[in-house]
Amino acid sequence: MNLVMGGFFEGFYWESGALEFLAKQEENLTLYTSSVGSLRGLFYSMYGVNFFGRLKDFINKKNNPIKDIINSFELYNNLYAQTTALIRLGRGKMSLYDPEALKAFLKSYFGKDTLESLTEEINFEVFELKSKKIINLDKKTSIVDMLMMELAFPPYYPYYEYSNGCFIPSSFLSLIPQNFPDNSIIISFDAALEYPFPKNTVEILLKVSYSRSLKNYQILTENFTKIEPKKAPTSYFDMAVFFDGQNQVKEWWMSV
C-alpha cells in the first residue's frame, strides 16, 4: 500500500492513529511524506507499529523545542499569542522560534544517522525556494537535516539552508506531498480544519495561507482515495483524537 501523509501539528494525534491501524493491517507500507507527516513516518520506520509511544516520548523530552510549537498551534484562537507573534516578527525576526535551538536538540537525539539507516520504505519530500522545485530527499541526507527542512514552516521556523538551497516542506503548499503513485491512499486531518472569518492581520495571513494550501490539495487529490476526519475535533492533542483516527480508517478498511 502507498500511503501519503503531510500536514502540520493539528493532525499529530489523529493521523498517528490512522497510521497505526494501517500498519497493523498491511505488511508492506510505502510512505510518501512531508512536514509533520515526515516526523511521524520517521518514527514508524524506526520503531514499527508501536511508533506512537516512542514519538510522544520524543516530543516530551526535556528541552525539545517542538513542545513549544505544539503549544503555539492555538495561535488562531489566542489573541495574546497573535500579539506576541506580531511583535517578534515586526522586530525583524524571520521566525517565531530559534532554528539553532531545534537543530541542537535534534543532533543530541539522532546524532549523525542518515535516511539510509531507516528500515521501512519511506520518502521525504521538500520544496526548494530558489529553483521552485519539488525534491525527494536523497537517502544520504542526515535525519537532522531532513527534519530541519520538514519542520521549516512559516511563521514558526524559517526556511532551512542546505546544499546551496533554501528548503521548506512541500506540504506547506498543498497540505500533503505532491509526488506519489496513482494508487495511493491519502490521509489528511488538515483538510477538515475550519478557520472562522478573520478579524485581524495575523488571522488574515493564517486564513489566506490555509485556503491556498487547501485549494491546491483539492486539485492534487481529485481522483484519489482520501481519508479525512468527518468533523475536526475541538481539541487536537489527546488520545480520544488518536482513537478517532484509528476508528475512521477502520471504517474505511472494512468497506473496501
C-alpha contacts under 8 A as a table, 3 or more apart, distances in Angstrom:
res1	aa1	res2	aa2	distance
1	M	26	E	7.15
1	M	28	N	6.32
1	M	29	L	5.02
1	M	30	T	6.18
1	M	184	S	7.07
1	M	185	I	7.65
2	N	29	L	6.05
2	N	30	T	4.86
2	N	31	L	6.00
2	N	32	Y	7.40
2	N	181	P	7.28
2	N	183	N	6.97
2	N	184	S	4.68
2	N	185	I	6.17
3	L	29	L	6.94
3	L	30	T	6.13
3	L	31	L	4.95
3	L	32	Y	6.14
3	L	184	S	5.64
3	L	185	I	4.99
3	L	186	I	5.98
3	L	187	I	7.43
4	V	31	L	5.94
4	V	32	Y	4.74
4	V	33	T	5.96
4	V	176	I	7.11
4	V	177	P	7.22
4	V	180	F	7.42
4	V	184	S	6.74
4	V	185	I	6.15
4	V	186	I	4.75
4	V	187	I	6.17
5	M	31	L	7.48
5	M	32	Y	6.33
5	M	33	T	4.97
5	M	34	S	6.72
5	M	37	G	4.99
5	M	38	S	7.69
5	M	176	I	5.83
5	M	177	P	7.16
5	M	186	I	6.49
5	M	187	I	5.62
5	M	188	S	6.59
6	G	33	T	5.46
6	G	34	S	4.66
6	G	35	S	5.51
6	G	36	V	6.04
6	G	37	G	4.31
6	G	38	S	7.05
6	G	171	S	5.71
6	G	175	L	5.82
6	G	176	I	4.08
6	G	177	P	6.11
6	G	188	S	7.15
7	G	10	E	7.84
7	G	11	G	6.68
7	G	34	S	7.41
7	G	35	S	6.20
7	G	36	V	5.88
7	G	37	G	6.18
7	G	171	S	6.40
7	G	172	F	7.82
7	G	175	L	5.07
7	G	176	I	6.02
7	G	188	S	6.79
7	G	189	F	7.13
7	G	190	D	5.96
8	F	11	G	6.23
8	F	12	F	7.14
8	F	35	S	6.48
8	F	36	V	5.24
8	F	37	G	7.57
8	F	175	L	7.94
8	F	190	D	7.36
9	F	12	F	4.93
9	F	36	V	6.45
9	F	70	I	6.33
9	F	73	F	7.20
10	E	13	Y	7.78
10	E	73	F	7.14
10	E	189	F	7.57
10	E	190	D	7.14
10	E	236	Y	5.61
10	E	237	F	7.59
11	G	14	W	5.24
11	G	15	E	5.59
11	G	16	S	7.92
11	G	188	S	7.73
11	G	189	F	5.14
11	G	190	D	6.46
11	G	236	Y	6.84
12	F	15	E	5.92
12	F	16	S	6.18
12	F	36	V	7.38
12	F	40	R	8.00
12	F	236	Y	7.59
12	F	237	F	7.27
13	Y	16	S	5.12
13	Y	17	G	6.26
13	Y	236	Y	6.88
13	Y	237	F	6.02
13	Y	238	D	6.89
13	Y	239	M	7.03
13	Y	241	V	6.00
13	Y	242	F	4.67
13	Y	245	G	7.73
14	W	17	G	5.28
14	W	18	A	6.44
14	W	189	F	6.87
14	W	236	Y	7.74
14	W	241	V	5.25
14	W	242	F	4.52
14	W	243	F	7.31
14	W	244	D	6.64
14	W	245	G	4.51
14	W	246	Q	7.57
15	E	18	A	4.90
15	E	19	L	6.10
15	E	187	I	6.95
15	E	188	S	7.16
15	E	189	F	6.56
15	E	242	F	7.31
15	E	245	G	6.06
16	S	19	L	5.08
16	S	20	E	6.11
16	S	40	R	6.94
16	S	52	F	6.77
16	S	242	F	6.52
16	S	245	G	7.40
17	G	20	E	5.20
17	G	21	F	6.38
17	G	241	V	7.93
17	G	242	F	4.55
17	G	243	F	5.86
17	G	244	D	7.35
17	G	245	G	4.83
17	G	246	Q	4.58
18	A	21	F	5.41
18	A	22	L	6.47
18	A	187	I	7.73
18	A	242	F	7.65
18	A	245	G	4.75
18	A	246	Q	4.58
18	A	247	N	7.79
18	A	248	Q	7.56
18	A	249	V	5.73
19	L	22	L	5.24
19	L	23	A	5.96
19	L	246	Q	7.71
20	E	23	A	5.09
20	E	24	K	6.35
20	E	49	V	5.74
20	E	50	N	7.47
20	E	51	F	7.90
20	E	52	F	7.83
20	E	246	Q	7.22
21	F	24	K	5.36
21	F	25	Q	6.62
21	F	246	Q	5.59
21	F	249	V	7.17
21	F	250	K	7.08
22	L	25	Q	5.08
22	L	26	E	5.94
22	L	249	V	7.62
23	A	26	E	5.37
23	A	27	E	6.98
23	A	29	L	7.05
23	A	48	G	7.82
23	A	49	V	5.77
24	K	27	E	7.46
24	K	49	V	6.35
26	E	29	L	6.30
29	L	120	E	7.82
29	L	121	E	7.10
30	T	120	E	7.48
30	T	121	E	5.06
30	T	122	I	5.72
30	T	123	N	7.94
31	L	41	G	7.01
31	L	121	E	6.47
31	L	122	I	4.61
31	L	123	N	6.01
32	Y	122	I	6.10
32	Y	123	N	4.83
32	Y	124	F	6.43
32	Y	125	E	7.49
32	Y	177	P	6.88
32	Y	179	N	7.94
32	Y	180	F	6.58
33	T	37	G	5.20
33	T	38	S	4.94
33	T	41	G	6.99
33	T	122	I	7.44
33	T	123	N	5.94
33	T	124	F	5.16
33	T	125	E	6.16
33	T	176	I	7.20
33	T	177	P	5.93
34	S	37	G	5.29
34	S	38	S	4.97
34	S	124	F	5.76
34	S	125	E	5.24
34	S	126	V	6.61
34	S	150	E	6.15
34	S	169	P	5.71
34	S	170	S	6.25
34	S	171	S	5.73
34	S	176	I	6.37
34	S	177	P	5.42
35	S	38	S	5.46
35	S	39	L	7.15
35	S	150	E	4.33
35	S	151	L	5.62
35	S	152	A	7.97
35	S	153	F	7.89
35	S	169	P	5.13
35	S	170	S	7.38
35	S	171	S	6.21
35	S	172	F	7.60
36	V	39	L	5.06
36	V	40	R	6.35
36	V	150	E	6.98
36	V	151	L	6.85
37	G	40	R	5.08
37	G	41	G	5.95
38	S	41	G	4.91
38	S	42	L	5.86
38	S	124	F	6.25
38	S	147	L	7.60
38	S	150	E	6.88
39	L	42	L	5.07
39	L	43	F	6.52
39	L	147	L	7.06
40	R	43	F	5.45
40	R	44	Y	6.32
40	R	55	L	7.40
41	G	44	Y	4.98
41	G	45	S	6.10
41	G	122	I	7.10
42	L	45	S	5.16
42	L	46	M	6.26
42	L	118	L	7.77
42	L	122	I	7.91
43	F	46	M	4.91
43	F	47	Y	5.88
43	F	48	G	7.53
43	F	51	F	5.47
43	F	52	F	7.53
43	F	54	R	7.34
43	F	55	L	6.23
44	Y	47	Y	5.34
44	Y	48	G	4.81
44	Y	49	V	6.46
44	Y	50	N	7.54
44	Y	51	F	4.94
44	Y	52	F	7.70
44	Y	120	E	7.94
45	S	48	G	5.80
45	S	118	L	5.81
45	S	119	T	5.76
45	S	120	E	4.84
45	S	121	E	7.64
45	S	122	I	7.49
46	M	51	F	7.49
46	M	118	L	6.13
46	M	119	T	6.73
46	M	120	E	7.75
47	Y	50	N	6.20
47	Y	51	F	5.00
47	Y	54	R	7.63
48	G	51	F	5.56
49	V	52	F	7.89
50	N	53	G	6.45
50	N	54	R	7.48
51	F	54	R	5.40
51	F	55	L	6.09
52	F	55	L	4.86
52	F	56	K	6.10
53	G	56	K	5.21
53	G	57	D	6.27
54	R	57	D	5.04
54	R	58	F	6.21
55	L	58	F	5.03
55	L	59	I	6.29
56	K	59	I	5.06
56	K	60	N	6.17
57	D	60	N	5.18
57	D	61	K	6.18
58	F	61	K	5.33
58	F	64	N	7.88
59	I	64	N	6.50
59	I	66	I	6.44
59	I	67	K	6.13
60	N	64	N	6.87
60	N	67	K	6.67
61	K	64	N	5.55
63	N	105	F	7.30
64	N	67	K	6.06
64	N	102	L	7.26
64	N	105	F	6.32
65	P	68	D	5.45
65	P	69	I	6.85
65	P	101	A	7.12
65	P	102	L	5.80
65	P	105	F	7.74
66	I	69	I	4.94
66	I	70	I	6.31
66	I	102	L	7.57
67	K	70	I	5.22
67	K	71	N	6.36
68	D	71	N	5.09
68	D	72	S	6.17
69	I	72	S	5.01
69	I	73	F	6.45
69	I	156	Y	7.18
70	I	73	F	5.36
71	N	74	E	6.63
72	S	75	L	5.52
72	S	81	A	7.47
73	F	76	Y	7.47
74	E	77	N	5.61
74	E	78	N	6.09
75	L	78	N	5.15
75	L	79	L	7.48
75	L	81	A	5.81
75	L	82	Q	6.12
76	Y	79	L	7.59
76	Y	82	Q	7.39
76	Y	202	V	7.88
76	Y	203	E	6.26
76	Y	206	L	7.48
78	N	81	A	5.33
78	N	82	Q	6.34
79	L	82	Q	4.95
79	L	83	T	6.23
80	Y	83	T	5.17
80	Y	84	T	6.29
81	A	84	T	5.10
81	A	85	A	6.10
82	Q	85	A	5.01
82	Q	86	L	6.27
82	Q	202	V	6.36
83	T	86	L	5.21
83	T	87	I	6.33
84	T	87	I	5.16
84	T	88	R	6.24
85	A	88	R	5.20
85	A	89	L	6.15
85	A	96	L	6.54
86	L	89	L	5.26
86	L	90	G	5.67
86	L	202	V	7.50
87	I	90	G	5.02
87	I	91	R	6.25
88	R	91	R	5.45
88	R	92	G	7.24
88	R	93	K	6.10
88	R	95	S	7.86
88	R	96	L	6.54
89	L	92	G	5.51
89	L	93	K	4.92
89	L	94	M	6.49
89	L	95	S	6.61
89	L	96	L	6.99
90	G	93	K	7.12
93	K	96	L	7.25
94	M	155	P	7.64
94	M	157	Y	7.54
94	M	158	P	5.88
95	S	98	D	7.25
95	S	154	P	6.78
95	S	155	P	5.15
95	S	156	Y	5.29
95	S	157	Y	4.92
95	S	158	P	5.45
96	L	155	P	6.04
96	L	156	Y	4.85
96	L	157	Y	6.46
97	Y	156	Y	5.71
97	Y	157	Y	5.89
98	D	101	A	5.57
98	D	102	L	6.84
98	D	157	Y	7.12
99	P	102	L	5.10
99	P	103	K	6.18
99	P	148	M	7.93
99	P	157	Y	6.22
99	P	158	P	7.47
100	E	103	K	5.02
100	E	104	A	6.10
101	A	104	A	5.22
101	A	105	F	6.35
102	L	105	F	5.22
102	L	106	L	6.21
102	L	148	M	7.91
103	K	106	L	5.08
103	K	107	K	6.11
103	K	144	V	6.96
103	K	148	M	6.88
104	A	107	K	5.20
104	A	108	S	6.34
105	F	108	S	5.14
105	F	109	Y	6.45
106	L	109	Y	5.13
106	L	110	F	5.91
106	L	111	G	7.50
106	L	144	V	5.81
107	K	110	F	5.38
107	K	111	G	4.77
107	K	112	K	7.24
107	K	144	V	6.24
108	S	111	G	5.79
110	F	113	D	6.10
110	F	143	I	6.87
110	F	144	V	6.77
111	G	144	V	7.71
112	K	142	S	6.38
112	K	143	I	7.51
112	K	144	V	7.65
113	D	116	E	7.97
113	D	117	S	6.57
113	D	142	S	5.76
113	D	143	I	6.00
113	D	144	V	7.96
114	T	117	S	5.76
114	T	118	L	7.88
114	T	139	K	6.83
114	T	140	K	5.72
114	T	141	T	5.47
114	T	142	S	3.86
114	T	143	I	5.09
115	L	118	L	5.63
115	L	138	D	7.79
115	L	139	K	4.77
115	L	140	K	6.05
115	L	141	T	5.94
115	L	142	S	6.05
115	L	143	I	5.88
116	E	139	K	5.05
116	E	140	K	6.12
118	L	121	E	7.88
123	N	136	N	6.65
123	N	137	L	7.28
124	F	136	N	5.68
124	F	137	L	5.65
124	F	146	M	7.65
125	E	134	I	6.99
125	E	135	I	5.64
125	E	136	N	4.49
125	E	137	L	6.14
125	E	150	E	7.98
125	E	169	P	6.78
125	E	170	S	6.25
125	E	177	P	6.14
126	V	134	I	5.90
126	V	135	I	5.35
126	V	136	N	6.49
126	V	137	L	7.34
126	V	149	M	6.96
126	V	150	E	6.70
126	V	167	F	6.49
126	V	168	I	5.86
126	V	169	P	4.42
126	V	170	S	4.61
126	V	171	S	7.82
126	V	177	P	7.82
127	F	132	K	6.75
127	F	133	K	5.77
127	F	134	I	4.62
127	F	135	I	6.05
127	F	167	F	5.61
127	F	168	I	5.40
127	F	169	P	5.71
127	F	170	S	4.75
128	E	131	S	5.94
128	E	132	K	5.42
128	E	133	K	5.39
128	E	134	I	6.47
128	E	135	I	7.16
128	E	165	G	6.25
128	E	166	C	5.51
128	E	167	F	4.63
128	E	168	I	6.69
129	L	132	K	4.89
129	L	133	K	7.22
129	L	165	G	7.31
129	L	166	C	5.49
129	L	167	F	6.11
129	L	168	I	7.57
130	K	165	G	6.63
130	K	166	C	6.56
134	I	170	S	6.80
134	I	178	Q	7.73
137	L	141	T	6.77
137	L	146	M	7.64
138	D	141	T	5.61
141	T	145	D	6.67
141	T	146	M	6.61
142	S	145	D	5.27
142	S	146	M	6.23
143	I	146	M	5.04
143	I	147	L	6.18
144	V	147	L	5.30
144	V	148	M	6.18
145	D	148	M	5.07
145	D	149	M	6.33
145	D	162	Y	7.72
146	M	149	M	5.31
146	M	150	E	6.16
147	L	150	E	4.90
147	L	151	L	5.84
148	M	151	L	5.43
148	M	152	A	6.13
148	M	160	Y	6.36
149	M	152	A	5.27
149	M	159	Y	7.09
149	M	160	Y	5.46
149	M	167	F	5.57
149	M	168	I	5.33
149	M	169	P	6.19
150	E	153	F	7.54
150	E	168	I	6.13
150	E	169	P	4.62
151	L	157	Y	7.14
151	L	168	I	7.39
151	L	169	P	6.85
152	A	156	Y	7.31
152	A	157	Y	4.86
152	A	158	P	5.53
152	A	159	Y	5.26
152	A	160	Y	6.35
152	A	167	F	7.42
152	A	168	I	5.13
152	A	169	P	6.57
153	F	156	Y	6.10
153	F	157	Y	5.64
153	F	158	P	6.68
153	F	159	Y	7.18
153	F	168	I	6.14
153	F	169	P	6.74
153	F	172	F	6.57
154	P	157	Y	5.49
154	P	158	P	6.00
154	P	159	Y	7.83
155	P	158	P	6.94
159	Y	166	C	5.75
159	Y	167	F	5.23
159	Y	168	I	5.34
160	Y	166	C	5.43
160	Y	167	F	5.05
160	Y	168	I	6.68
161	E	164	N	6.79
161	E	165	G	5.59
161	E	166	C	4.55
161	E	167	F	6.34
162	Y	165	G	5.29
162	Y	166	C	6.40
162	Y	167	F	7.33
168	I	172	F	7.40
169	P	172	F	5.72
170	S	173	L	5.73
170	S	174	S	7.01
170	S	175	L	7.92
170	S	176	I	7.12
170	S	177	P	5.61
170	S	178	Q	7.11
171	S	174	S	4.85
171	S	175	L	4.28
171	S	176	I	4.31
171	S	177	P	5.13
171	S	178	Q	7.56
171	S	213	S	7.87
172	F	175	L	5.82
172	F	176	I	7.74
172	F	213	S	6.71
173	L	212	R	7.37
173	L	213	S	4.99
173	L	216	N	7.11
174	S	177	P	7.10
174	S	178	Q	7.42
174	S	212	R	7.64
174	S	213	S	4.25
174	S	214	L	6.20
174	S	215	K	7.51
174	S	216	N	4.98
174	S	217	Y	4.70
174	S	220	L	7.90
175	L	188	S	7.67
175	L	190	D	6.84
175	L	191	A	7.49
175	L	213	S	5.81
175	L	214	L	6.64
175	L	217	Y	6.06
176	I	188	S	7.56
176	I	217	Y	7.02
177	P	180	F	7.67
178	Q	220	L	7.26
180	F	184	S	6.79
181	P	184	S	5.60
182	D	224	F	7.54
183	N	224	F	7.43
184	S	224	F	7.01
184	S	225	T	7.31
185	I	224	F	6.86
185	I	225	T	5.35
185	I	226	K	6.12
185	I	227	I	7.66
186	I	221	T	7.99
186	I	224	F	7.29
186	I	225	T	6.24
186	I	226	K	4.72
186	I	227	I	6.11
187	I	226	K	5.99
187	I	227	I	4.93
187	I	228	E	6.16
188	S	191	A	5.77
188	S	192	A	7.79
188	S	226	K	7.43
188	S	227	I	6.43
188	S	228	E	5.25
188	S	229	P	7.79
189	F	192	A	5.87
189	F	193	L	7.27
189	F	228	E	5.56
189	F	229	P	6.02
189	F	232	A	7.58
190	D	193	L	5.31
191	A	214	L	6.41
191	A	217	Y	7.90
191	A	228	E	6.81
192	A	228	E	6.54
192	A	229	P	6.11
192	A	230	K	7.41
192	A	231	K	6.58
192	A	232	A	5.73
193	L	232	A	5.83
194	E	232	A	7.70
195	Y	198	P	7.99
195	Y	207	K	6.71
198	P	201	T	7.97
198	P	203	E	4.88
198	P	204	I	5.23
198	P	207	K	6.83
199	K	203	E	6.28
199	K	204	I	7.15
200	N	203	E	5.40
200	N	204	I	6.16
201	T	204	I	5.12
201	T	205	L	6.33
202	V	205	L	5.21
202	V	206	L	6.23
203	E	206	L	5.07
203	E	207	K	5.94
204	I	207	K	5.11
204	I	208	V	6.02
205	L	208	V	5.29
205	L	209	S	6.07
206	L	209	S	5.24
206	L	210	Y	6.13
207	K	210	Y	5.26
207	K	211	S	5.99
208	V	211	S	5.11
208	V	212	R	6.14
209	S	212	R	5.35
209	S	213	S	6.32
210	Y	213	S	5.13
210	Y	214	L	5.98
211	S	214	L	5.08
211	S	215	K	6.16
212	R	215	K	5.29
212	R	216	N	6.37
213	S	216	N	5.20
213	S	217	Y	6.12
214	L	217	Y	4.92
214	L	218	Q	6.17
215	K	218	Q	5.13
215	K	219	I	6.36
216	N	219	I	5.20
216	N	220	L	6.04
217	Y	220	L	5.04
217	Y	221	T	6.04
218	Q	221	T	5.40
218	Q	222	E	5.87
219	I	222	E	5.47
221	T	224	F	5.23
221	T	225	T	7.85
221	T	226	K	7.60
227	I	248	Q	7.89
227	I	249	V	6.95
227	I	252	W	7.78
229	P	232	A	5.91
229	P	245	G	7.38
229	P	248	Q	7.35
233	P	236	Y	6.41
233	P	241	V	7.25
235	S	238	D	7.17
235	S	241	V	7.81
236	Y	241	V	6.53
237	F	241	V	7.03
238	D	241	V	5.73
238	D	242	F	6.86
239	M	242	F	4.77
239	M	243	F	6.23
240	A	243	F	5.26
240	A	244	D	6.17
241	V	244	D	4.94
241	V	245	G	6.33
242	F	245	G	5.27
242	F	246	Q	6.50
243	F	246	Q	4.87
243	F	247	N	6.03
244	D	247	N	5.08
244	D	248	Q	6.07
245	G	248	Q	5.34
245	G	249	V	6.34
246	Q	249	V	5.43
246	Q	250	K	6.11
247	N	250	K	4.91
247	N	251	E	6.12
248	Q	251	E	5.06
248	Q	252	W	6.43
249	V	252	W	5.02
249	V	253	W	6.01
250	K	253	W	4.86
250	K	254	M	6.12
251	E	254	M	5.34
251	E	255	S	6.44
252	W	255	S	5.16
252	W	256	V	6.64
253	W	256	V	5.65
